[in-house]
Amino acid sequence: MTSPRPLRAPLRAPVRTLPLVALAFTAACAAPQASRQTAPVAAVSPVEVGIIAINDFHGALEPPKASVDAPGPDGKPIAVPAGGGAWLASAVDSIKAKHPNNVVVAAGDLTSASQLASSLHLDEPAVGVMNRIGLEFNAVGNHEFDRGPTELLRLQNGGCEKNTRLQPCQLEQFKGATYKYLAAATYKADGTTLFPATGLKTFGSGANRVTVGFVGLSLKTVPLLVSPNQLKGLTFGDEAEAINRAIPVLKAEGADAVVVLIHQGGTTTAKDPDSCEGFTGDIKPILDRLNPGVDLVVSGHTHWQYVCQYGQSGDGSPILLTSGGVYGKLVTDITLTIDPATHKVVAKKAHNVIVQSPGYASARGDVPNTTAYPQFQPRADVAEYVAGYVKDAKGLIERPVGKLSGPAAKGGSEGNTGGDLGNLIADSQLAGAKPAGSQIAFTNPFGIRAPIDPAADGTVTFGQVYAVEPFNNELVTMTLTGEQVRAVIEDGLDDDGAKQVLSPSSGLKFTYDMRRPSRSRVVSLTLNGKPVDPAAKYRVTAVNFLAEGGDGFATFKQGTDVERGMIDNEAFQEWLAAVPVRQVPKENRAVRLDK
């Protein structure tokens, strides 16, 4: 088995021939003689290659106190506790043991929006965990750009250059990722890609030699998901076009199978990690435009899990499409069977393996272990490595910052409404921006990264707050007209991109109807019980990501008299600490009329 290699200049595919079976013959002479015959050469057999895939790890060094819904013994869904770097390592090892020919790959967002122990160390330990499980290729996701391309290049190449507010190399000399980042559709100013577009890995030798080619890429909407200040000098191209360009290049390099690693995905309606029931999502139009030649697509971004035989690849065979959820709770065991004689994939299958880790208790109830699925044990070397970083961050993680009256979480099964937690965050940002004259604050549900489950006495720790808001965004207060305030809300409800219902601060309420035409779905809008005047001016606060037009909220960029303020999670901590027990605001400030 050879090591993975990045794309070289295109080469002609090597000519491969099948061994010839020697012919038996006898000497032509009068006296009888024994015949001589060579031993027959065994026929070439198909070669199985195990593709072991993950996505959206998000620096989940420890079990995230989260579960996977899966069918129980009676067929009804059960919650299986899952995740954690050391448990993920053991799960990957168990799958490697099944596949003598194997490669570990990822579909992006391995870093950022991470657990505190990883985030405070600039996700160096997340990279360290991936190195230890043997990851070889990773498509760059949107969150990997959160700290800018220079810091992302440091994660690849190593070193201790300081590119952010945090200090790198706090516990060790950071050597960088041993795996290769791939970014086929991310271009620098000179037109070259930020990272290689493709990579190859070869298995076996002689007539049984097979090569798998990989193309990796981000979603083209990265500029809507990352602060524009972090993306200067970069452009993001069309995903299908980049994949279609890569297919013949990989084939020319000798690839027998083509695997796409893409940080884009979909969702299903199923409670089975291996189901594709009700599949939908932004990856569908990308898949529908692919040229023949793609065998497997490993996807991510939506934090969903599925195994799909999707459509046709153009040559008559279905594309196998997979995704492994989020936080290392699942790892996808994929088998490609390749015929070395025809250089084609003749069979493919996949299964999402639940990384069952210790059960846990929370304010929402206990999630115990189950015998319905294997329970993995933490791999000792990874557990020891993670423990060092957790210990270094422990004092800060466990520091109490205030008390809440109960749990707070986002609303809606799709996570596109802020719920009680959205209200709470918006109120904290309104309070934090009072010196700038703020009257209204908005927070976006997609920016809320975890629920808060306080301790029995209501205590909330810094670690919990940081898990909710891990990006260290600044509060930005601006002046908008009432008409623009309405347009900001419409930005989240229109038909351009994913829909989000902004969570408003106390005093602002609106109703909306999704049956109405795009850009006219807000039915009513009031502030402190009075209709918002379209011509009046209001001071409005949002984090800098939104203020710069992130997540498609372009109207924020029209704001004037802009003032930058404190960090969002610092405002949240101050809000919690300002009273003995902060009440969770249960009111429905954004009311949908068509449900």
C-alpha positions as CSV (number, residue, x, y, z in Angstrom):
1,M,0.0,0.0,0.0
2,T,1.4,3.4,-0.9
3,S,0.8,6.6,1.0
4,P,-1.7,9.2,-0.2
5,R,-0.2,11.7,-2.6
6,P,-1.4,15.1,-3.7
7,L,-2.2,15.7,-7.4
8,R,0.8,15.8,-9.7
9,A,0.7,17.4,-13.2
10,P,-1.7,15.3,-15.3
11,L,0.0,12.1,-16.5
12,R,-1.2,9.6,-18.9
13,A,-2.9,6.7,-17.1
14,P,-0.6,3.7,-16.9
15,V,-1.3,0.9,-19.3
16,R,-2.3,-2.2,-17.4
17,T,-2.3,-5.7,-18.9
18,L,-3.6,-9.0,-17.6
19,P,-1.0,-11.8,-17.1
20,L,-0.9,-14.3,-19.9
21,V,-1.4,-18.0,-19.0
22,A,1.5,-20.0,-20.3
23,L,0.6,-22.6,-22.9
24,A,1.5,-26.3,-22.3
25,F,3.5,-27.9,-25.0
26,T,5.4,-31.2,-25.7
27,A,8.6,-31.7,-27.6
28,A,8.1,-32.9,-31.2
29,C,10.3,-35.9,-31.2
30,A,9.9,-39.7,-31.9
31,A,10.5,-40.8,-28.3
32,P,7.8,-40.1,-25.7
33,Q,8.8,-37.3,-23.3
34,A,7.1,-35.8,-20.3
35,S,5.3,-32.6,-21.1
36,R,6.3,-29.3,-19.3
37,Q,3.6,-26.9,-18.2
38,T,3.8,-23.7,-16.1
39,A,1.5,-23.2,-13.1
40,P,-1.6,-21.2,-14.1
41,V,-1.7,-17.6,-12.8
42,A,-4.7,-16.9,-10.6
43,A,-7.4,-14.8,-12.2
44,V,-7.5,-11.2,-11.1
45,S,-10.1,-10.7,-8.3
46,P,-12.0,-7.6,-7.4
47,V,-10.3,-5.5,-4.7
48,E,-12.2,-4.1,-1.8
49,V,-11.2,-0.7,-0.4
50,G,-12.6,0.6,2.8
51,I,-13.4,4.3,2.9
52,I,-13.8,5.5,6.5
53,A,-15.5,8.8,6.6
54,I,-16.3,11.5,9.1
55,N,-17.5,15.1,8.9
56,D,-18.2,18.1,11.1
57,F,-16.1,17.0,14.1
58,H,-16.0,20.6,15.4
59,G,-13.3,19.9,17.9
60,A,-15.4,17.5,20.0
61,L,-12.5,16.2,22.0
62,E,-14.7,14.9,24.8
63,P,-18.1,13.2,24.6
64,P,-20.5,16.0,23.7
65,K,-23.4,14.8,25.9
66,A,-25.3,14.3,22.7
67,S,-27.0,11.3,21.2
68,V,-27.9,9.6,17.9
69,D,-31.5,8.6,17.2
70,A,-31.5,5.0,15.9
71,P,-33.9,2.1,15.7
72,G,-34.2,0.1,18.9
73,P,-34.8,-3.6,19.3
74,D,-38.5,-3.1,18.8
75,G,-38.0,-0.8,15.8
76,K,-38.9,2.3,17.7
77,P,-36.2,5.1,17.9
78,I,-33.9,5.2,20.9
79,A,-31.3,7.7,21.9
80,V,-27.7,6.4,21.8
81,P,-25.1,8.5,23.6
82,A,-22.2,9.1,21.2
83,G,-19.0,11.0,20.4
84,G,-15.7,12.0,21.8
85,G,-12.2,11.9,20.2
86,A,-10.9,8.8,22.0
87,W,-14.1,6.8,21.3
88,L,-14.0,7.9,17.7
89,A,-10.5,6.6,17.4
90,S,-11.5,3.2,18.6
91,A,-14.5,3.1,16.2
92,V,-12.2,4.0,13.3
93,D,-9.7,1.3,14.4
94,S,-12.5,-1.3,14.5
95,I,-13.5,-0.4,10.9
96,K,-9.9,-0.5,9.7
97,A,-9.6,-4.0,11.1
98,K,-12.3,-5.1,8.6
99,H,-10.5,-3.5,5.6
100,P,-6.9,-4.3,4.9
101,N,-7.1,-1.7,2.2
102,N,-8.4,1.5,3.9
103,V,-8.3,5.3,3.8
104,V,-9.7,7.7,6.4
105,V,-11.3,10.9,4.9
106,A,-13.4,13.8,6.1
107,A,-15.9,16.3,4.5
108,G,-14.9,19.4,6.5
109,D,-15.6,21.5,9.6
110,L,-13.2,19.5,11.7
111,T,-12.2,22.7,13.5
112,S,-13.9,25.9,14.8
113,A,-17.3,26.1,16.6
114,S,-15.5,23.7,18.9
115,Q,-15.5,22.6,22.5
116,L,-13.8,25.0,24.7
117,A,-10.7,22.9,25.4
118,S,-10.1,22.8,21.6
119,S,-11.1,26.3,20.8
120,L,-8.9,27.9,23.5
121,H,-6.0,26.2,21.9
122,L,-6.9,27.3,18.4
123,D,-8.1,23.7,17.6
124,E,-4.5,22.4,17.6
125,P,-5.8,19.4,19.7
126,A,-8.6,18.7,17.2
127,V,-5.9,18.4,14.5
128,G,-3.9,16.2,16.8
129,V,-6.8,13.9,17.3
130,M,-7.3,13.6,13.5
131,N,-3.6,12.9,13.1
132,R,-3.9,10.1,15.6
133,I,-6.9,8.4,14.0
134,G,-5.0,8.4,10.7
135,L,-7.0,10.9,8.7
136,E,-5.5,11.3,5.2
137,F,-7.7,13.8,3.2
138,N,-10.1,16.5,4.4
139,A,-12.3,18.8,2.3
140,V,-12.1,22.4,3.7
141,G,-15.4,23.4,5.3
142,N,-16.8,26.8,5.9
143,H,-15.9,26.9,9.6
144,E,-12.3,26.1,8.8
145,F,-12.1,29.7,7.4
146,D,-13.4,31.3,10.7
147,R,-9.9,32.5,11.7
148,G,-8.9,33.3,8.1
149,P,-6.8,31.5,5.5
150,T,-3.4,32.3,7.1
151,E,-4.4,30.5,10.3
152,L,-5.9,27.6,8.3
153,L,-2.6,27.3,6.4
154,R,-0.9,27.1,9.8
155,L,-3.1,24.2,10.8
156,Q,-1.9,22.4,7.7
157,N,1.7,23.3,7.8
158,G,2.4,23.7,11.6
159,G,4.3,26.4,13.4
160,C,3.5,28.9,16.1
161,E,2.8,32.1,14.2
162,K,0.3,34.2,16.0
163,N,-2.6,35.1,13.7
164,T,-5.5,35.6,16.2
165,R,-6.2,37.0,19.6
166,L,-5.2,33.6,21.2
167,Q,-1.7,32.3,21.7
168,P,-0.7,29.3,19.6
169,C,1.5,26.4,20.8
170,Q,0.4,26.7,24.5
171,L,1.1,23.1,25.3
172,E,3.2,21.7,22.5
173,Q,5.2,22.8,19.4
174,F,2.4,22.4,16.8
175,K,3.6,20.4,13.9
176,G,0.5,20.7,11.7
177,A,-1.9,18.2,10.1
178,T,-0.5,15.0,8.7
179,Y,-3.5,14.8,6.5
180,K,-4.1,16.9,3.3
181,Y,-6.6,19.7,3.0
182,L,-8.3,19.7,-0.4
183,A,-10.1,22.8,-1.8
184,A,-10.9,22.4,-5.5
185,A,-13.2,25.5,-5.7
186,T,-11.4,27.9,-3.4
187,Y,-9.2,30.3,-5.5
188,K,-6.5,32.8,-4.6
189,A,-6.2,36.1,-6.5
190,D,-3.8,34.5,-9.0
191,G,-6.4,31.8,-9.9
192,T,-4.7,28.9,-8.2
193,T,-6.4,26.9,-5.4
194,L,-5.7,27.6,-1.8
195,F,-5.0,23.9,-1.3
196,P,-4.7,21.1,-3.8
197,A,-7.8,20.2,-5.6
198,T,-7.3,16.4,-5.6
199,G,-5.3,13.5,-4.1
200,L,-4.7,9.9,-4.8
201,K,-4.1,6.7,-2.9
202,T,-3.1,3.4,-4.4
203,F,-3.6,-0.1,-3.0
204,G,-2.0,-3.4,-3.9
205,S,0.5,-4.1,-6.7
206,G,0.8,-5.7,-10.0
207,A,-2.4,-6.8,-11.6
208,N,-4.3,-6.2,-8.4
209,R,-3.2,-2.6,-8.1
210,V,-6.1,-0.1,-7.8
211,T,-6.1,3.6,-7.2
212,V,-8.8,5.8,-5.6
213,G,-8.9,9.5,-6.5
214,F,-10.3,12.2,-4.2
215,V,-11.6,15.7,-5.0
216,G,-12.4,17.9,-2.0
217,L,-14.1,21.2,-1.8
218,S,-16.1,23.7,0.2
219,L,-19.6,25.0,-0.6
220,K,-19.7,28.1,-2.8
221,T,-21.7,30.0,-0.2
222,V,-18.8,30.2,2.3
223,P,-18.8,34.1,1.9
224,L,-22.3,34.1,3.4
225,L,-21.2,31.9,6.3
226,V,-17.9,33.5,7.3
227,S,-17.0,37.1,8.1
228,P,-15.9,38.8,4.9
229,N,-12.9,40.2,6.7
230,Q,-11.6,36.6,7.0
231,L,-11.9,35.9,3.3
232,K,-10.0,38.7,1.6
233,G,-8.3,37.6,-1.5
234,L,-10.3,34.4,-1.9
235,T,-13.2,33.5,-4.2
236,F,-15.4,30.4,-4.1
237,G,-16.4,28.8,-7.3
238,D,-19.2,26.5,-8.5
239,E,-19.0,23.1,-6.9
240,A,-20.3,20.9,-9.8
241,E,-18.0,22.7,-12.2
242,A,-14.9,22.0,-10.0
243,I,-15.8,18.4,-9.6
244,N,-16.4,17.9,-13.3
245,R,-13.0,19.4,-14.0
246,A,-11.3,17.1,-11.6
247,I,-12.8,13.8,-12.9
248,P,-10.7,13.6,-16.1
249,V,-7.7,14.8,-14.3
250,L,-8.0,12.0,-11.7
251,K,-8.7,9.5,-14.4
252,A,-5.5,10.6,-16.3
253,E,-3.6,10.1,-13.0
254,G,-4.8,6.5,-13.0
255,A,-7.8,6.6,-10.7
256,D,-10.1,3.6,-10.9
257,A,-12.6,5.2,-8.6
258,V,-13.5,8.8,-8.0
259,V,-14.6,10.0,-4.5
260,V,-16.0,13.5,-3.8
261,L,-15.5,15.0,-0.4
262,I,-17.8,18.0,-0.2
263,H,-18.8,20.3,2.6
264,Q,-22.4,20.5,1.5
265,G,-25.3,18.2,2.3
266,G,-28.9,17.5,3.0
267,T,-31.4,16.2,5.5
268,T,-33.9,13.3,5.8
269,T,-37.1,12.7,7.7
270,A,-35.8,9.4,9.1
271,K,-34.7,8.3,12.6
272,D,-32.3,5.8,11.1
273,P,-28.7,6.9,10.4
274,D,-28.6,4.6,7.3
275,S,-31.9,5.9,5.8
276,C,-32.4,8.3,2.9
277,E,-36.1,8.8,3.4
278,G,-37.4,12.2,2.5
279,F,-33.9,13.4,1.4
280,T,-33.6,17.0,0.4
281,G,-31.0,19.7,0.6
282,D,-28.7,22.1,-1.3
283,I,-26.4,19.2,-2.4
284,K,-29.1,17.8,-4.7
285,P,-28.6,20.3,-7.6
286,I,-24.9,19.8,-7.4
287,L,-25.2,16.0,-7.7
288,D,-27.7,16.4,-10.6
289,R,-25.1,18.3,-12.6
290,L,-22.2,15.9,-12.2
291,N,-20.6,14.3,-15.2
292,P,-20.2,10.5,-15.4
293,G,-17.4,9.0,-13.4
294,V,-18.2,9.8,-9.7
295,D,-18.6,6.7,-7.6
296,L,-19.0,8.1,-4.1
297,V,-19.9,11.4,-2.5
298,V,-19.0,12.0,1.2
299,S,-20.9,15.1,2.4
300,G,-21.4,17.2,5.5
301,H,-22.4,20.7,6.7
302,T,-26.0,19.9,7.6
303,H,-25.0,17.9,10.7
304,W,-27.3,15.1,9.4
305,Q,-26.7,11.4,8.9
306,Y,-27.8,9.3,5.9
307,V,-26.8,6.7,3.3
308,C,-28.3,7.2,-0.1
309,Q,-28.2,5.5,-3.5
310,Y,-28.6,8.8,-5.3
311,G,-29.8,9.0,-8.9
312,Q,-27.4,8.1,-11.7
313,S,-23.8,9.1,-12.2
314,G,-24.2,9.4,-15.9
315,D,-22.8,6.0,-16.8
316,G,-25.8,4.2,-15.4
317,S,-24.6,3.4,-11.9
318,P,-26.0,5.2,-8.8
319,I,-23.9,7.6,-6.8
320,L,-23.4,6.4,-3.2
321,L,-24.0,9.5,-1.0
322,T,-23.2,9.5,2.7
323,S,-23.0,11.8,5.7
324,G,-22.0,11.1,9.3
325,G,-23.8,13.6,11.4
326,V,-21.7,15.8,13.7
327,Y,-19.3,15.8,16.7
328,G,-17.8,12.4,15.9
329,K,-21.0,10.7,16.9
330,L,-21.0,8.6,13.8
331,V,-18.3,7.3,11.4
332,T,-19.3,5.9,8.0
333,D,-18.0,2.5,7.0
334,I,-17.9,2.5,3.2
335,T,-16.8,-0.4,0.9
336,L,-15.9,0.1,-2.8
337,T,-15.3,-3.1,-4.7
338,I,-13.1,-2.3,-7.7
339,D,-12.3,-4.6,-10.7
340,P,-8.6,-4.0,-11.5
341,A,-9.1,-5.5,-15.0
342,T,-11.9,-3.0,-16.1
343,H,-10.8,-0.2,-13.7
344,K,-14.4,0.2,-12.6
345,V,-16.3,0.1,-9.3
346,V,-18.5,-3.0,-9.4
347,A,-20.1,-2.7,-6.0
348,K,-20.5,-0.2,-3.2
349,K,-22.1,0.0,0.1
350,A,-22.1,2.0,3.3
351,H,-23.2,1.9,7.0
352,N,-23.1,4.6,9.6
353,V,-21.5,3.2,12.8
354,I,-22.7,4.9,16.0
355,V,-19.7,5.8,18.2
356,Q,-21.4,4.8,21.4
357,S,-19.6,6.4,24.4
358,P,-20.6,6.7,28.1
359,G,-24.2,7.6,28.9
360,Y,-24.9,10.9,30.5
361,A,-27.4,12.9,32.6
362,S,-28.7,16.4,31.9
363,A,-31.5,18.7,32.8
364,R,-33.4,17.2,29.9
365,G,-33.2,13.7,31.2
366,D,-30.8,10.7,31.3
367,V,-29.4,9.1,28.2
368,P,-28.1,5.7,29.3
369,N,-26.1,3.2,27.3
370,T,-27.8,0.5,25.3
371,T,-26.9,-3.0,24.3
372,A,-28.6,-2.6,21.0
373,Y,-25.4,-1.1,19.6
374,P,-21.7,-1.7,20.4
375,Q,-20.2,0.5,23.0
376,F,-16.6,1.6,22.2
377,Q,-13.9,2.0,24.8
378,P,-11.7,5.1,24.6
379,R,-8.3,4.6,22.9
380,A,-5.7,5.2,25.6
381,D,-3.3,7.3,23.7
382,V,-6.0,9.7,22.3
383,A,-7.6,9.9,25.8
384,E,-4.3,10.8,27.4
385,Y,-3.6,13.4,24.7
386,V,-7.1,15.0,25.0
387,A,-6.8,15.0,28.9
388,G,-3.8,17.3,28.7
389,Y,-5.7,19.9,26.9
390,V,-8.9,19.5,28.9
391,K,-6.8,19.9,32.1
392,D,-5.2,23.1,30.8
393,A,-8.6,24.6,30.2
394,K,-10.5,23.1,33.1
395,G,-10.4,26.1,35.5
396,L,-11.9,28.4,32.9
397,I,-14.4,25.8,31.7
398,E,-15.8,25.2,35.1
399,R,-15.9,28.8,36.3
400,P,-19.5,29.7,37.3
401,V,-20.8,32.8,35.5
402,G,-24.4,33.0,36.8
403,K,-27.6,31.1,37.2
404,L,-30.6,30.3,35.0
405,S,-34.1,29.4,35.9
406,G,-34.0,26.3,33.7
407,P,-32.8,24.8,30.4
408,A,-32.7,27.0,27.3
409,A,-32.5,25.7,23.7
410,K,-33.2,26.7,20.2
411,G,-36.7,26.0,18.8
412,G,-38.0,23.9,15.9
413,S,-36.8,20.6,14.6
414,E,-34.8,22.3,11.8
415,G,-32.9,24.6,14.2
416,N,-33.9,27.7,12.2
417,T,-35.7,29.4,15.1
418,G,-34.0,30.7,18.2
419,G,-36.5,29.6,20.8
420,D,-36.0,30.5,24.5
421,L,-32.2,30.6,24.0
422,G,-32.4,32.9,21.1
423,N,-34.5,35.3,23.2
424,L,-32.0,35.1,26.0
425,I,-29.0,35.8,23.8
426,A,-30.8,38.7,22.1
427,D,-31.6,40.3,25.4
428,S,-28.0,39.9,26.5
429,Q,-26.8,41.7,23.4
430,L,-29.3,44.5,23.8
431,A,-28.0,45.0,27.4
432,G,-24.4,44.8,26.3
433,A,-25.0,47.5,23.5
434,K,-26.9,50.0,25.7
435,P,-23.9,52.4,25.7
436,A,-24.3,52.6,21.9
437,G,-28.0,53.4,22.3
438,S,-29.3,50.1,21.2
439,Q,-33.1,49.7,21.0
440,I,-33.3,46.3,19.2
441,A,-31.0,43.3,19.0
442,F,-31.2,40.3,16.7
443,T,-29.4,37.0,16.9
444,N,-29.4,34.3,14.2
445,P,-30.4,30.7,15.2
446,F,-27.6,29.1,13.1
447,G,-25.1,31.0,15.2
448,I,-26.4,29.3,18.4
449,R,-24.2,26.2,18.7
450,A,-25.4,24.4,21.8
451,P,-28.3,24.4,24.3
452,I,-27.7,25.3,28.0
453,D,-28.6,22.7,30.6
454,P,-27.8,24.4,34.0
455,A,-26.9,22.4,37.1
456,A,-29.6,21.4,39.6
457,D,-29.1,24.7,41.4
458,G,-29.2,26.7,38.1
459,T,-25.5,27.3,37.8
460,V,-24.1,28.0,34.4
461,T,-20.4,27.8,33.6
462,F,-18.2,29.7,31.3
463,G,-17.7,26.5,29.3
464,Q,-21.5,26.2,28.7
465,V,-21.7,29.9,27.6
466,Y,-18.7,29.4,25.2
467,A,-20.3,26.3,23.7
468,V,-23.3,28.4,22.8
469,E,-21.3,31.3,21.3
470,P,-17.8,30.1,20.4
471,F,-16.9,32.6,17.7
472,N,-15.9,35.6,19.8
473,N,-18.0,37.9,17.6
474,E,-18.2,41.6,18.4
475,L,-21.5,43.4,19.0
476,V,-22.1,45.9,16.3
477,T,-24.7,48.7,16.7
478,M,-26.0,50.6,13.8
479,T,-28.8,52.9,12.7
480,L,-31.5,51.4,10.5
481,T,-34.9,52.8,9.4
482,G,-38.0,50.9,10.3
483,E,-38.3,49.8,6.7
484,Q,-34.8,48.3,6.9
485,V,-35.6,46.6,10.2
486,R,-38.4,44.8,8.4
487,A,-36.1,44.0,5.5
488,V,-33.5,42.4,7.8
489,I,-36.2,40.0,9.1
490,E,-37.3,39.3,5.5
491,D,-33.6,38.5,4.6
492,G,-34.0,35.4,6.8
493,L,-37.4,34.4,5.4
494,D,-36.9,34.9,1.7
495,D,-36.3,32.1,-0.9
496,D,-32.7,32.9,-1.4
497,G,-30.7,30.4,0.8
498,A,-31.5,28.7,4.0
499,K,-34.4,30.2,6.1
500,Q,-33.7,31.6,9.5
501,V,-36.1,33.4,11.8
502,L,-34.2,36.0,13.6
503,S,-34.6,36.1,17.4
504,P,-35.4,39.6,18.6
505,S,-34.7,41.2,21.9
506,S,-37.4,42.0,24.5
507,G,-40.0,44.5,23.2
508,L,-39.8,43.6,19.6
509,K,-42.4,41.3,18.1
510,F,-43.3,40.2,14.6
511,T,-45.7,37.8,12.9
512,Y,-44.9,36.2,9.5
513,D,-46.6,34.0,7.0
514,M,-44.6,31.7,4.8
515,R,-47.5,31.3,2.3
516,R,-46.9,34.9,1.2
517,P,-44.5,35.9,-1.6
518,S,-40.8,36.1,-0.8
519,R,-39.8,39.5,0.7
520,S,-43.4,40.2,1.9
521,R,-43.8,37.6,4.6
522,V,-43.6,39.8,7.6
523,V,-47.2,40.6,8.5
524,S,-46.8,42.8,11.6
525,L,-43.9,44.4,13.4
526,T,-44.1,46.2,16.7
527,L,-41.7,47.6,19.3
528,N,-42.9,48.0,22.8
529,G,-46.5,47.5,21.6
530,K,-46.3,50.2,18.9
531,P,-46.0,49.5,15.1
532,V,-42.5,50.1,13.8
533,D,-42.5,53.3,11.7
534,P,-40.9,52.6,8.3
535,A,-39.4,56.1,8.2
536,A,-38.2,56.3,11.8
537,K,-34.6,55.5,12.7
538,Y,-33.7,52.8,15.2
539,R,-30.5,51.7,16.8
540,V,-30.1,48.0,16.1
541,T,-27.4,45.5,17.3
542,A,-26.1,42.3,15.8
543,V,-22.8,40.4,15.9
544,N,-20.2,41.5,13.4
545,F,-20.8,38.3,11.3
546,L,-24.4,39.5,10.6
547,A,-23.5,43.1,10.4
548,E,-21.1,42.3,7.5
549,G,-23.9,40.4,5.6
550,G,-23.3,36.9,6.9
551,D,-25.9,34.2,6.4
552,G,-27.5,36.3,3.7
553,F,-28.5,39.1,5.9
554,A,-27.4,41.8,3.4
555,T,-29.6,44.6,4.7
556,F,-27.4,44.9,7.8
557,K,-24.7,46.3,5.5
558,Q,-26.9,49.4,4.9
559,G,-26.6,50.5,8.5
560,T,-25.1,53.9,9.4
561,D,-23.4,55.4,12.5
562,V,-21.8,52.0,13.2
563,E,-20.3,51.4,16.7
564,R,-18.4,48.2,17.6
565,G,-18.7,46.9,21.1
566,M,-18.0,44.0,23.4
567,I,-17.6,40.3,22.6
568,D,-20.9,38.4,22.3
569,N,-20.2,35.7,24.9
570,E,-18.9,38.3,27.3
571,A,-22.2,40.2,27.0
572,F,-24.0,36.9,27.7
573,Q,-21.9,36.3,30.9
574,E,-22.6,39.8,32.2
575,W,-26.3,39.4,31.6
576,L,-26.4,36.2,33.5
577,A,-24.4,37.6,36.4
578,A,-26.5,40.8,36.7
579,V,-29.2,39.1,38.8
580,P,-29.2,36.2,41.3
581,V,-31.2,34.0,38.8
582,R,-31.8,35.0,35.2
583,Q,-35.3,33.9,34.1
584,V,-35.4,32.2,30.7
585,P,-37.7,34.3,28.5
586,K,-40.4,31.9,27.3
587,E,-42.4,34.4,25.2
588,N,-42.9,33.8,21.5
589,R,-41.6,37.0,19.9
590,A,-41.7,35.7,16.3
591,V,-45.1,34.1,15.6
592,R,-45.7,32.0,12.4
593,L,-49.2,32.4,11.2
594,D,-49.4,29.6,8.7
595,K,-48.9,26.8,11.3
